[in-house]
């Protein structure tokens, strides 16, 4: 079979998979361009392409041979991906992308060829925006280690959550200060070094562990030095306002001993192996056609761009009944941040027992980045922080205590999707999927809040009694939308 036909047979289903997964691909590349944590993504993609070319020169590809059981794996993977796309589960989409591409290669040209791509896929996974799950643990570890260093140096510091307060000022170990970016880059460097030079896989794992520890220590030193400089200069040093490159300078210095260790580990002597180029007994074009048909069929059966054809829906802010009256919200009042809302309002109410605010954020239809559980959505935007939860919550509500350091608020909130009150993130995604497959497309956040001091735990019932009528008004309007769409 001519080389061009073999290449097209493999590339066609891969290209169709990329077409199917294009929303995820564009989302990943957007993160590479906008988020410094994953700014190494483009370089790592080019490195993986070079690695495939380099290893192909040293060791020819094994003879292609379709792997027919892979058709079932490809169909299941494509179905899982499309369901995650319809329910806007970004993390699952990104986790499935590389396994889907590998399954297409394995199906059309065989497992031996797919195995040759496992390491480049592993390396490229370090550029996928899925590692944010590690950030809270890395933040806590950084605060713990830096707090220990400050105590050892006898610099007075008070630590609360991710904040470190010294006499000269306050520091926050934010998400960007967790050290994840250094960890991912160090992991990529050590894995690539091990693949190219080291003798055994356990040497590579040991080198990877050393690189990860070195990256974390780099970040701890960076945070400690910034705090120390702020302490010595009364927060007047330019690094207090611009320290983005400071950590990379320390990281570059750390690479010198890291590479020295890499050179001391046992290296291997390359012995290229010549693979058999015997002609495959089964035509690749048939496997390629079947795999392509599966991908196209899934895209037709589960179109990811379903949109609602329902007419515009108007939500009316509820008017209070005596003894409640409307008030004017203050400019610096607590307000949730939910991205991509189609409608949003916040009203303040005076009630003899509990003055309160009612917030509504409404999506006409949930989609990637504009959904109840989108990554950037928060009920405690800066400077507010979640400080606890009341002992009990009223009917179907979820409760939070938030504070900005000076003020405290009790928040009762509800998520609504597909005509159902949502109690958990998993349930929300399930209802979001159902809505995309034929349910009610809209979704909403309703939040009721009131100022509190020492009475936060005992305020839930009085707040619920005071705000019940306005909440019921909004809930009735949402239910009317559901009934309208069901007609």
N, C-alpha and C positions, 0 to 999 in steps of 0.2 A: 504494500500500500504506500503510495507516495507520501513523503513527509508532510506536504501541505495539507493533504486530506486528513492525515492523522491529527495534525494540529487543529484544524477546523472542527474535527469531531469532538475534541476535548473542549475547545474554547467556546463552542456554541452554547452548550448548557450552562457553562460558567457565566457567559455574557447575559444569558436570559435570567439567571439567578440575580446578577447585579441589577438588572432592570427591575426585577420583582422587589428587590431590597433597596431600591434607589432612595426612598425616604430615609432609611437608616444610614446609608452611605453618605448622603449629603449632611445629615445631622452630625455624623462623626467628623467629617472634614470641617464643618463649621466650628466644632469644639477645638480642633487642632489650630484653627486660625485665631480663635478668641480667648482660649483658656491657656494660660502659661503652664499649667500642670501637664498638658498634653501637647505642648508646642513641638515636641520631638517626633510627632506622628509622621509627618511627611518624610523626614530624614530616615525614620525607621522603615517606612514602606520602601523607599529606594534601597536601603540596606538589604532588605529581604529579597528584593528583585535581583540585586547583585549576588547575594548568597546562592540563590537558585542557579544563576548562570555560572557562578564559580564552581559549584559542586558538580554541575553537569559536565563541565570541562574535565574535571579530575576523575569523574566516575560516570560513565554513560548511563542513560536511563535504561531501566529494564524494559523488556519487550511489552508493549501494551496488550492487555487482555481484559475484556469487559468483565465486571463483577456484578452479575445479575441480582444477587440479594440486595445490592445497594439501591435498587429501584424502590424497594419498600422503605428503606431508611430515608431516602431522598424525599419520598412522598410524605412521610411522617414529619420530617424536619420542616418541609415547606409549609405543611398545615400548621404546625406549632408556631412557625414564624408569622404566618399571616394572621393567626388568631391573636398573637401578641401585638401585631401592628394594628389590628382593629380595636383592641382594648388599650392601645397606647402604652404598653409596658416597655419603656425604652431599654431598660436593663436587659430584659430577655431578648429583645431584638438584637442587641449588640453581641450578646453571648452566643446567639445562634448563627450569626453571620459567617464566621470562619468555619465552624463545623459543616454548615450547608455547602460551602464552596469545596471543602475537602471531600464531602460525600459525593458531590458531582464528579470530581476527578476520579475518585475510587470506582464509581459506578461505570464510567465510560472506559477508563484505561487500566483499572486494576488496583488492588491494594498496595503492591510494591511501589508503584509510582506515587500513590497518595502518602505512603510512609516517608518518602523523600521530602515531602512538603510539610511534615509535621513540625519540624524545628522552626522553619520560617514562620509558620502560623503561630507557634508559641511565642516567638520573638515579637511578631506584630501584635499579639494580644496585649502586650505591655503599652501599646498606644491606644487601645480601645478605652473609651470613657466609662469604665465599669468599676474602677478601683476606688471610687469615692466612698465605698462602704468602709474602707480602712481609716478614713479621715478622723472620725471621733476617737478611735483607739489611739491613733498617732498623736492627736492633740493632747489627750490625757497623759500619754507617756512623755511627751515633750514638757508639759507643765510639771510633771513629777520630777524629771531629771533636772530641769532648769531650776526648779525650786530648791532641790538639793544642792546645786552648785552655789546658788545665792546664799543659802544657809551656811555652807562651808566657808564662803568668803565674807560672812558676817554682814551681808547687805540686808537690811530689814525689808521684808516683803510679806504682803498678805495675798493669799491666793484664794480666789473664788471661781470655781468652774474653770473657764479658759482665760480668766483675767488675772494678771499679776500687778499688784499695786506696790510701788516703792514711794518713798517720800517725795521724789522729784516728779512723779506722774504715774499714769496707768499704761499698761501694755496688754494687748489682747493677742493670744495665740490663736489667730483666725484660721479658717480652713486652708488658706494659702500658705500658712506658716506651719502646717502639720508635718512637712517634710516629704509628702508623697511624691512631689516632682523629682526630688533627688533620689528617692528610693527607686522609682521607675527607670530613671536614666542609668543608675548604677546597676540595676538588674539587667538591663539591656546590654550594657558594656561587658559585664562579667559573663553573661550567657554566650554572647558572640565570641568572646575571647576563648572560652572553654570549647566551643564548637570548632573553632579554627585551629587551636593549638594544643589543648590539654589531652592527656593520654586516655583517661577513663572518665565515665560520666560522674563518678563520685567526686573526682577532682573538680569538675564543673560545679557540682552542688556545693562543695565546700567554698569554692571561690565566690559563688553567688551569695552564700551566707555572709562571707566577709564583706562583700560589696554592700549588702543591705545594712549591715551594722555600721559600716563606714559612712553611708549616706545619712543614717539617723543621727550619728554622732556629729556629723557636719551641721545638721540642722540645729541640734541642741547648742553647739558652740555658737552658731550664728545668732540664735535668740539670746543666749547669755551675753555675748559681746554687745549686742544692741542695748540690752538693759544696763549693762555696765557703763557703756558710753553715755546713755541717758542719765545715769546716776551721777557720773563724774561731771557732766556738762550742764546739769539742770535742764535737760531736754532741749538744749539749744543747738546741738550738732546737726548738720544737714542730713545725716543718716536717719534722723527721727522722722523725716517726712518723705525720704526717698531711699529705700534700702532694697529695691528689687534685685539689683545686680550684686549686692554685697554677698549674698549667699552663694552665688555662682563663682565668685572669686575664691571663696573658701573651698567650694567643691572642686575647683580646678587644682588647688593645692593638694587636696586629698587624693586626687587621681595619681599623683606621683608615687606615693607608697603603694597604692592599689596595683598599679602596673608592675611595680617592682616585685610584689608578691606573686603576680601572675607569671612573671618570668622565672620565678624560683620553683613553681609547681612543675611536676613531671610533664614534659611535652611528648607528643607522639611523632612517629615517623610515618608520613603518608605513604600508603601502598595502594595506588589506584587499582580498582578491580574492573575488569572488562565485563560488561553485562551482555547477555545474549540478545541478539537482534533478530532472532527467529521470527518468522511471520506468525501473527496471531491466527488461531484457528477460527475465530468468530469475528465478523466484520465490525469495526468500531462504529461505522456510520449507523448501524442498527441500534446499538446501545445509545449513541448520541441522540438519535431521533426519539427513542423512548423517553430518555431523561428530559429532553426538551419538551416533549408533549406533557410530561408530568408538571413541569414548571409553568408552562403556558396554561394548562388546565386549572392549576391552583389559582393563578392570577385572574382567570375568568370567573371561577367559582366564588372566590372571596375578594372582590375588588376592594381595595383599601381606601378608595376615595368616595365612598358612599356619602352623600350629603342629604340633608333633610329638605324635603320639598314643602314643608309646612309653612303657612303664612307667618308673617312677623307676629310675635306675641308680646303684649304690653303688660308689664308689671306695674301696679300702682302702689306707691308707698302708703302704708296703712295710716288712716287718720285716727287720732286717739279719742277715746270716750272719757268723759269726766269720771274720776277726778284727775285723769292724766291729761297733760298738755304738751305741745311741742316746745322744744328749746333749741338753742343754736349750739351746734358742736364747736368746741374750741379747736383752734388751728393745729395744736400739737397733741390732739387726742389720739388714743390708741386706734389704729386702723390695720386690719390684716392686709397682706400683700399677696394677691392671687393674679397670676399672669394671664393675659389674653381674654379677660372678661368681656362679654358682650353687653353687660349692664351691671352697674355698681352704684349703690347709694348707701349713705349712713345717716341716720336720723337720731337726734337726742330727744328724750322724753323726760318731762318732770312728773314724778309720782310722789305722793305724800310719804310713802314708805321708803322707796328706793328709786332715785333718779337713775336712768339707764340709757344706753345707746343700742340701736338695732341696726345691724349691718347686713346687707344682701350683696353677694357676688353671684352673677348668673351667666352661665354658658348656654347659648342657643344650641350648640352641639359640641361635645368634647372631641378634641383632636390633639395630635402631638403638640406639646408645649402649652396648650390651652385646655386644661383639665383640672379636676379637683386635686389630683395627686401629682401634679407636675413638680419637678425637682425644686424650682425656685419659689414655690408657694410656702407661705409661713403665716402663722397666727401671732408670731412674736418678732416682727421686723425690728431692726436696730433703731433705737437703743433698748428696746424691750427684750426681755428674756423670760423664758418659762422657768418659774421658780418652784412649782409644785402642782398638786392636784387636790381638790377638796375630797373629803372622806366620802361624800355621796353626791350623786347627780340626779336631777329630776328626769322626767319622762324622755327616754330615748336620746338624751343629750350626752355629749362628752364635755368635760370641764377642765379648765386650766386656770392656774394663777400666774399672772405675768407682772413683771415689774421693770421699770427703767432706772432703778436705783433710788428714785425719790417717791414715785407713786406705785401703787399696787392696784390691780384690777382682777376681778373675777370674770371669767369668760365662759359662757355656755354656748356651744356651737353644734350645728347639725350639718351633715352632708346629705344631699338629695340627688339621686340619679335613677333614671328609668322608673320613676314613680315610686321609689323606695327610699326609706331612711337608711343610711349606711352607717354601720358601726365599726368597720375596720377597713384597712387599705385593701385587703384581699377581696372582701365583699364589694368594695367600690369598683375594683377592676372587673369583677364578674358581671356586675350590673352595667358597666360601661361596654363590655363585650356584647351583652344581650341587647343593649340599645342600638349598637351598630348593626346588629343582625335583624333588626325589625322592631325594636322597642321605641320608647320615648327618648328623643335625642338630647333633651336639655338636662342640665345639672345645676345645682346651686349650693352655695354656702350661706347659712343663716347663723349669725353670731349675735348674742345678747351679752352685754358687759356692763359692769358697774364698778365704781371705785370702792375700795375697801382698805381697811388697815388691819386691826387685830380681829376683825369679825369676818374674815374671808370664808372660813369654814362654815360659819353659821348663816351666811348670806344667800346660799343657793336657793332655799325655799322661798324666802321673801322676794328675791329677784324674779323667780319663776312666776310667782303669783302676780307680781306687778306687770310683767311683760307678756303674760299668757295671751291676752287678747290680740296684741299686735303680732305675736308669733302665729297664732291661729289664722289671722288674716292672710299673711304671706303664704302659709302652708295651703290654705284653701285656693289661693291663686295658682300655685304650682300644681295642685291636684286638678284644677280646671284645665290647665294645659294638657295634662295627661289624658283627661276625658275627651278633649277636643281632638287630639291626635288619634285616639282609638276609634273615632267615628269614621 
